[in-house]
Amino acid sequence: MKKTFLTLLLVSAFLVMFAQKPYTVVFYNIENFFDTINDPETRDDEFTPEGARQWNTVKYYKKLGNIERVFFDIAAIQKSYPAVIGISEVETRGVLEDIVSTKKLAPANYRIVHYDSPDRRGVDVAFLYRPDIFKLEGSEEIPFKMPNMPNFLTRGFVTMWGTIDGEPFYFLVSHWPSRLGGKEASSPKREAAGRAIRLIKDSVLRNNPSTKVVIMGDLNDDATDKSIVDPDCLGAKAKVKELNSGDFFNPFIEVLKSGMGTLAYQDSWNLFDNIIVTENLVKDKNGLHLHKTDGSKFYGYIFRRPYMVQRSGQYRGYPLRTFVGTNFQNGFSDHFPVYIYIGKTNK
């Protein structure tokens, strides 16, 4: 009996030692992270030392430290830096280089995928990735165009593809058109964005059905809105049991229905920040697939800590943002980041 117990103990220790931690995939709208240099080609004047917000080096480095803190604290959950981080509302590659060079993030050795977009304000989307986990094979920015609006300029879809643990992955990050002019009036733009991404996904899977597609971004619509769930748009589903081959699964639909959100407006929560995956990243139990943390009923998570929340005033309980109007709050963002876990089932 004693020998059997010792054998079981040794086997358990062996399994724990070689159990693979799940990889973390993050998306964060870091809210207007501009450099301090005036770009005459974009509308960034307010984010300069002479501009309305008096955006100077001191404020820039305070924001940089805040973003570093959030990413490092997300890393602390699994005691491992995220494998991939999608970012929106960053002005230049230089800002991204400053982020990955901060003291707490430098050990992750992040690489950058960034393209200058035609956005009039000059804010872009981008990726940070760990080359020891994600083996990059290529990247591309796919422009987003409205057929009936030739002069409409907005951020494109930044994509990258490669492998994780030998499995093919395709990542896409985007920041869909805003609700300027009202939700309903502007909805066709976001519906077109959803439709365009669905077609990109279909093309990727036709080329290689085993590719696991992960899209993320600030979609400027809730996870339950038409642009995301309608089959003629993105067509994401909420229930694993409803998934067919090639379908999109959005774990944040159920998160939103539970009453949680990533940004607040008029004392109610919205969930514009989504990470959506293809069916093969949900049902492939032999390879990499979505993981839940112990005791969680969701596959998607919102990262929220007390230091990221406004503690007083009109916006008490909202995300602690960098500015309210032109008043510097030394905050983080008007959004909370979201994340998922992907890994293999320990056997």
N, C-alpha and C positions, 0 to 999 in steps of 0.2 A: 504493500500500500504506500509506504514511504517512498519507494523507488518510483512508483507511478506518479505520485504527486510532484516529485522533483523533475520528472520527465515533462509533465504538463507545464510546470513553471518555466522550464528552459524553452519549450516550444513557444509559450506565450511571449517570453522575452524576445525570442527570435522574430516573431511576427511583428511585435511593436517596433523593433529596431529597423525592420525593413518595410514597414508600412509607409506608403507614399502619401505625403500631404497633398491635398487638392491644390490646384493652381487657382489663384484669384485673378479675376478679370474685372476691371473697374472702369466706370465712366464718371467724369466730373466736369460740369460747366463751371469754370473758375471765374466767371463774371468779369468781363472787361479787363483782362490782364494785358495792359498796354506797356510798352517801354516808355521812356520819357522823351524820346526824340520825335520831333515833328516830321511827319511824312507828307510832303506836298501833294502826293497822289491819292491820299485818303482823307476821310473826315475824322481825324484823330486829334483835332486842335484842343478839345477840352481836356484830353489826357496828356498835357504838356505842362511844364513848370509855369508857363505864362497863361495857361488855359483856365477855364472856370473852376476846375477841380484842383488847380495848383498841384498837379501830379509830378512830384519831384523824387529825387533819389531816396530820401528818407522813407516816404510812403511806399515807394516801390519795394524796398527791401523788407519793410514790415509785411507787405502782402506776400512776398516771396517766402518769408519765414512761416507765415500762416499756412500756405499751401504745402510747404514741406511738412509741417506738423500733421496735417490731415493724412497725407499719403503714408507717412511713417506710422501713424496710429492704425491705419488700415492694415499695414504690414504686420503690426504687432499681434493682430488677432490670430493669425496662423503662424506667427514667428517666421514669416517668409515674405519677401517683397512681391507685390503683384507681378504676374507674368506679363500682362498687357494692361495699359492704361489709355483709355480714350479721353481726349480733352477737347472742349470747345471754348470759344471766346478768348483766344490767345492771339496777340497781334503778330508776333514774329518768331522765327526760329531762335533768335537770341534769347527771348524769354524762356523758351523751352530748355535751351542749353543752361541757363541759370538755374532752372528747377532741378534738372538732373545732376547738377554740380554741387547742390547744397550738401552740407556735411552729413546729414542723416540719410540722404538718398544716393549719394555717390557710390557706396559699396554695391548697389544693385547693377551698376555699369549699364544703365539704360541707354538704348539707342533711340533715335528720333526719326519719325516719318512725318514730313510736313510739306505742304504746298501753299504758296501764296494764292489766295482765292480772289475773285473779282468783287467781293463784298465791299460796299462803298465805305464802310467804316474801317476796313482793313482787318477785321477779326476772322480768324480761321479755326479749323478743326485740325487735330493732329493725333498721332499715336506715340506713346513711349512703350518700348518692349525690351524684355530681357533676352539678350542673344543666347544665353545659356539654356533657355527654355524654348523660345520661339525661334526657329531657324528660318529667317526671312529669305524668300526666293524672289520677291518682286513687290512693287507698289505702284499705284497709279491714282491720280485724281480724275474722277469721272464728272464732267460738268453737269449741273442740273439746269435744264432750260425749260421754259414754258413755251410751247409751240405758238400760242396766240399772243405772247408778250415778248417780242424779240429784244426789248430793252431792259427786261427784268434781269438784274444781276444779283446773285446770291452765292452762298458757299456751295461748293461741289461735294461729292462723296469721295472721301479719302479711303482708299482700300489698300490692303496688303495681304499677301498670301505666303504660305510656307508650311512648316510642319511643327508639331509638338509631339514628342515621343514617337516620331515617325509617322504620325497621322496627319493628313492634309487638312489645313485650316485656311479659311478666308475671312478676314475681318473688314468691316466697313464702319466708319464713323461719320456722322452727319449732324448738321444743325438745320432743321427744317425752317421754312419761312415763318415769320412771326405772325401774331394775330393783329397786326396793325390794320386798322379799319374795321375791326370787329371779328369775332370768331367765325361767324357764318360767312361773312363776305370774303374772308381770306382763306376759308377752308379748301377751296379748289386747289390752291397752291400746295398745301400739305397732302391733299389726296394725290396730286400728281407726283409728289416726292415718294409717297408710299408705293405707288404703282411702279415708279422707276426702279426702286430698290427690289421689289418683287421680281421684276424682269431681270435684273442683274443676278439675283439669287438663282433664278431658273436657268440662266445661261451657265453659271458656275456648275450647277448640279448636272446639267446635260453633258458638260465636258468631263466631269468626274463625280458620279453620284455619291462617292464616299467622302467627299469634302464636307467638313463641318463648318457651317457658315454662322458667324456671330456678327450681328449688327447692333450698333449702340449710338446713342446721341440724345440731344435735347430736341424732341420732336415737336415741341410747341403745341402738342395736343395731349390730352390724357390717354392713358393706356386703353381706355374703353371707347375712344372716339372713332368715328368712321374711317379716318385716314389710316388707322392702325388695324382695325378689326374687319373692315369690309373686304370680302373676297375680291372685289374689283380694285382694291387699293393694296395695302400691304398684306392683308389677310392673315394676321396673327391670331392664334387660338389660345384659349385660357386653360383648357383641360387636356392633360396628357392622353387620356383615353380617347379623345376626339381626333388625335393626330393621325394623318395619313402620310405616306412617303412624300418627302419634299416640303411638307408644311412648315410654317413658322410657329414657334411656341413662345409666348410672352409671359414669363412668370410674374411680371409686375401688374398684370390685370387683377389677379387675386390680391396682391398687396394693396392696390388702390381700393378695391372693394372692401377691404378690412378697415379702411379709414385713414391709412397712412399716405403721405405724400412727400415730395421733394422740394416744393416751393409753395408759398402761401400768397393768396390774393383775396382781399376783402373778407378776411377772417375765415377762409376755407382753404383746404389743401388741394393742390393739383399734383399730378404725377406725370411730368413731361419727360423725365429722364428714364430711358428704357434700355435694357439689354435683352435682345431677342435672338433666339437660336433656331436652327433647323432641327427637324424631328430626329435626325440621326445622332444629334448630341444629347438627346433625351433618352432614347430607347436602346442605344448600343451599350449593353451591360458588360461586354467583353473589352471594350476600348474606353477611351475618355468619354465621360458623360457628366451631366449636371449632378451636383451633390447638394444635399441639405445638411446643415449643421445639426448637431444633436438636439432633438426636441423641437425643431422648426417645422412648420407646416408649409413653408414657402421655399421656392428655389431662388428667389430674388431677394436682395437685402438693401436697405437704406442705411447709410452710415451717418449717424447723428450722435453728437456728444454735447454735453451741456455748454462747453466753451464755444460751440458753433451756433448758439441760439441767442437771440436778442432777449435780454433779461428785463427790460423796462421800456416804458414809453408806448407810443402808438403801435409799434410793431413788436410788442412783447410776445415771445413765443415763435416768431418768424425766424428763418435763417439770418444769422448776423452777417450782413453784407458789408462790402467795402465802403460804400457811400450811401447816405440817404440824402437825395438831392446833391448838393455840393459839399455836404458836411462829411468829413472823413470819420468813419466809425472804427477803423483798424479791424475790420471784420474779414471774413473768408470769402463768402459768395452768397448770392440770393438763392442758390440751389444747394441741396445736400447731394453728395455723391451716391451712386448705386454700384452694387457689385454682385457677382455670382461666383460660384466655385465649380471647377471642372476637375475631374480626377478619375481614377480607376477604383473599382470595388476591391478592397483587400480580401484576399482569399488565403 
